[in-house]
Amino acid sequence: MKRVTFGVFAHVDAGKTTFSEELLYHVGAIRRKGRVDHGDTLLDADEIERKRGITVFANQATFTYEASHYTLIDTPGHLDFSAEAERMLTVLDAAILVISATDGVQAHTLTLFHLIQKAGIPLFLFINKCDMVLSLDNLYFELSDKLSHDILPIDTKVSSEEWLMNEEALLFLADRDDDFMLKYLEENATRQEKTAGFRTLIRKQKLIPVMAGSALKGEGIEEFWRFFDWLVQTDYADQADEPFTGCVYKIRYDDKQTRITYVKAISGKLRPRDELVTKKNGEIHPEKVNELRFYNGNAYTQAEEVQAGDVFGITGLKYPEYGTTFGDEDARLMMHFKPAFQAEIHFPVGTDKNTILRILRILEEEEPGYAVEYDHARDLIFVNVLGKIQLEVLSQLVENRYGLKVQLTSPKILYKETIAHPVMGYGHFEPLRHYSEVNLRLEPLPRGSGIVFCSECSVDILDPNYQNAVHRSVFEKEHKGVLTGGPLTDVKMVLVNGRSHTKHTEGGDFRESTCRAIRQGLMRAESILLEPYYHFDFFIPTEFLGRLFSDIQMNAGEFSLASDTGALAHVSGRGPVQTFGEYQQELLSYTKGNGSVSFIFDGYDHCHNPEEVIAAAGYDPVTDVDNPTHSVFCSHGAGFTVPWDQVPDMMHTLITL
C-alpha cells in the first residue's frame, strides 16, 4: 500500500481550509463539507480558530483512496504561525500550495514556496477562486516570474492517458531529462517511461504541476486529486522490515491533559508496549508506548500497529519534544522560524506564579515558537514569540483552557549575545561541606550554532559522573550574556579541567561551579550583541527602485538586484527585524499596492545599534542574583564570596589559554 503524507499551504484567505474540506469530502473522508465562515470545518477544530476564521494549529486527517493510505495536514496561513507550518515540512512527502486567482502571489506565498523548496518536498500548485477571474494567463506569467520557471499547467479536463500525449508536456520533460530526450526525438517512449519521467521530475523539484478550480464551488478538486494521486510516489514499502525510526513533529495535550506525541514513522513498525528511547541533555530515557492513534481533527482511532510512512499520535511518553528522533538519537530537526520578539506577561493578583509558569511550559511544549523565561531577580515572566497575533492567541489559550485572564505587553525585539574571541572561565563552589571547581574554555562559533559542549578533561582528573554533571549544567538552563542579559548563543564550552572532593562533593555542586565559570568567562570576554535579521525578497515596479534602495540602506540592510524584467524588479537581501518589521505597510503605501515583500527569519547577526540597546537595557551582570559572576570559597569553616575578577587568583587548579 502506498503511504503519502501531504501538507496544504497558502497565504491567509487563499481558501486553503475550504480546499482541504472539499478534498476530504471528495475522497469520502467526511460526509459533510464544513465552511470556515460557518465555523464547522473538520480541521479548524479549536475554538480560537473558529472564532477568528483562520488556521492557528496544524491539524490532520487520514483516509484511504484506491488502496493508498493518505494523511492530509492543514497548516496555518498567517505569518505569525509560520513556525507551525514549517514544522509540518519535516514529515511531508508532498506539498500543495494554494494560490488565490484574485490575489496572485502574495508575500507569504513566496515565503512558503521557498521553505518548501529548501526542504526538498515535491510541490503542486492549485489556483483557487478561478470562478472570480476571466483569464489565468497573467497569473501563469506571475508564477513563472516570481516562483519558478519549472511550473507546468495541466489541463485536468483530459485523462492522464491523453495528457501523456500532450506535446508541450513531453517537450517540458525532454528539456529536463537527457535520457528521455533521445526517446522523445525517436518517438519511441512508452507510457511507463513517460509516467516515470514526470514522477522523477516532480520528486527532484524540476517540475511543479499547476492546476486550477474553485474550492468553494467544488470545481476542479476531483480532477486535481486524480492527477495528484497518479503522480506522487513514495518508497516506504521498502523500509517496512527495517528497525523502527521516526521523528517527533508536534506535542499536544488533549482535553483530559493527556500528552500526545505526534510522530512520523520513517522506517520499520511500532506497536503498543514497544519501547522508545529519548536522548535528552546527555541522559537516556526509555519509555513504553501506551496507545497509538490515527487522528482526524480532534477525533481519533486506536491502532494496533503503525509502519513506515504513517503519521500518528503516541500516549505514554513524557520526554520527547519537537525535533526528537527515535532510532537516530544524534539527528535533530531544526527550525528556521524562531522567536524574534519578547513580551512581559501579567496575571491576576493572587494567582499562584508557579501555576502560571506550569501552564506556560505546557503551551511552550506544544508551540516551540513560544519560549518562556522567568526573571527571578525582578520576579517577572516573559514569553518570546514570532509576532503580535501569537500573543493574542496565547492569552486566549490560557483563558479558554485554564480560565485565567492574562495580559501581555507590546512585544519588543529579543536580543542575544555571543563572544568575539576564546576566553577561559573559572568557577569555584565551596560553602561548608560542598566542593567543586571548573575550568571552561569559551569559544565563539558561527552564527546559528547555538550552544555546544565538549570535554578535554581526562577522567583521571575528574570522574565521568562529574563531567556529565558539567555537561547537563551547560544545557539545563539558558545562560545570559553580560551586556543586556540576553540569551547566550553561538558559543562552544570546553571542559578543560575540574576538581572534586572525596567526601564533600555532590552532583549539584558542579551545577553551581559550571554556571559561575560561564559567567566569569563572559565578564572577561569581548561580548557581541546580536539582533534578529530577516531575509527579504521585494517585487517592486522599477520606478520605485531608487526609493527602495535608499530605504534599505537607511534601515541598515544589504541587498542585490536579483532580476529586472523592465516593469518589475526583484530585490533580494537581509536586514534587522527591528528596522524592517513595519516596512511592508510603507511599501504598499508608496507603491499604491503594486509592491510586495516576503520576509523570512534569517538568524541573528551583529546589532546595528548596540550602544543604544545596551544603554536602554540598563543591565548590571554583577547584581544579577540568579546568574552570579562571583565564586564561593571556604576559609576557617565558612564560605565567602570572591568577585569575578579575583577568582583566578584563588583557584585551586588553573589552566590558561
Stockholm file with secondary structure:
# STOCKHOLM 1.0

chainA/1-657         MKRVTFGVFAHVDAGKTTFSEELLYHVGAIRRKGRVDHGDTLLDADEIERKRGITVFANQATFTYEASHYTLIDTPGHLDFSAEAERMLTVLDAAILVISATDGVQAHTLTLFHLIQKAGIPLFLFINKCDMVLSLDNLYFELSDKLSHDILPIDTKVSSEEWLMNEEALLFLADRDDDFMLKYLEENATRQEKTAGFRTLIRKQKLIPVMAGSALKGEGIEEFWRFFDWLVQTDYADQADEPFTGCVYKIRYDDKQTRITYVKAISGKLRPRDELVTKKNGEIHPEKVNELRFYNGNAYTQAEEVQAGDVFGITGLKYPEYGTTFGDEDARLMMHFKPAFQAEIHFPVGTDKNTILRILRILEEEEPGYAVEYDHARDLIFVNVLGKIQLEVLSQLVENRYGLKVQLTSPKILYKETIAHPVMGYGHFEPLRHYSEVNLRLEPLPRGSGIVFCSECSVDILDPNYQNAVHRSVFEKEHKGVLTGGPLTDVKMVLVNGRSHTKHTEGGDFRESTCRAIRQGLMRAESILLEPYYHFDFFIPTEFLGRLFSDIQMNAGEFSLASDTGALAHVSGRGPVQTFGEYQQELLSYTKGNGSVSFIFDGYDHCHNPEEVIAAAGYDPVTDVDNPTHSVFCSHGAGFTVPWDQVPDMMHTLITL
#=GR chainA/1-657 SS CCEEEEEEEESTTSSHHHHHHHHHHHTTSCSSCCCGGGTCCSSCCSHHHHHHTSCCSCEEEEEEETTEEEEEEECCCSGGGHHHHHHHGGGCSEEEEEEETTTCSCHHHHHHHHHHHHTTCCEEEEEECGGGCSCCHHHHHHHHHHTCTTEEECCTTSCHHHHTTCHHHHHHHHHHCHHHHHHHHHTCCCHHHHHHHHHHHHHTTSCEEEEECBTTTTBSHHHHHHHHHHHCCCCGGGGTTSCCEEEEEEEEECTTCCEEEEEEEEESEECTTCEEEEEETTEEEEEECCCEEEEETTEEEECSCEETTCEEEEESCCSCCTTCEESCTTCCCCCSCCCCEEEEEECCTTCCHHHHHHHHHHHHHHCTTCEEEEETTTTEEEEEESSHHHHHHHHHHHHHHHCCCCEECCCEECCEEEESSCEEEEEEECSTTCCEEEEEEEEECCTTCCEEEEECCCTTTSCHHHHHHHHHHHHSSCCBCSSSSCBBCSEEEEEEEEECCTTTCCHHHHHHHHHHHHHHHHHHSCEEEEEEEEEEEEEEEGGGHHHHHHHHHHTTCEEEEEEECSSEEEEEEEEEHHHHTTHHHHHHHHTTTCCEEEEEEEEEEECSSHHHHHHHHCCCGGGCTTSCCSEEEEETTEEEEECGGGHHHHCSSCCCC
#=GC SS_cons         CCEEEEEEEESTTSSHHHHHHHHHHHTTSCSSCCCGGGTCCSSCCSHHHHHHTSCCSCEEEEEEETTEEEEEEECCCSGGGHHHHHHHGGGCSEEEEEEETTTCSCHHHHHHHHHHHHTTCCEEEEEECGGGCSCCHHHHHHHHHHTCTTEEECCTTSCHHHHTTCHHHHHHHHHHCHHHHHHHHHTCCCHHHHHHHHHHHHHTTSCEEEEECBTTTTBSHHHHHHHHHHHCCCCGGGGTTSCCEEEEEEEEECTTCCEEEEEEEEESEECTTCEEEEEETTEEEEEECCCEEEEETTEEEECSCEETTCEEEEESCCSCCTTCEESCTTCCCCCSCCCCEEEEEECCTTCCHHHHHHHHHHHHHHCTTCEEEEETTTTEEEEEESSHHHHHHHHHHHHHHHCCCCEECCCEECCEEEESSCEEEEEEECSTTCCEEEEEEEEECCTTCCEEEEECCCTTTSCHHHHHHHHHHHHSSCCBCSSSSCBBCSEEEEEEEEECCTTTCCHHHHHHHHHHHHHHHHHHSCEEEEEEEEEEEEEEEGGGHHHHHHHHHHTTCEEEEEEECSSEEEEEEEEEHHHHTTHHHHHHHHTTTCCEEEEEEEEEEECSSHHHHHHHHCCCGGGCTTSCCSEEEEETTEEEEECGGGHHHHCSSCCCC
//
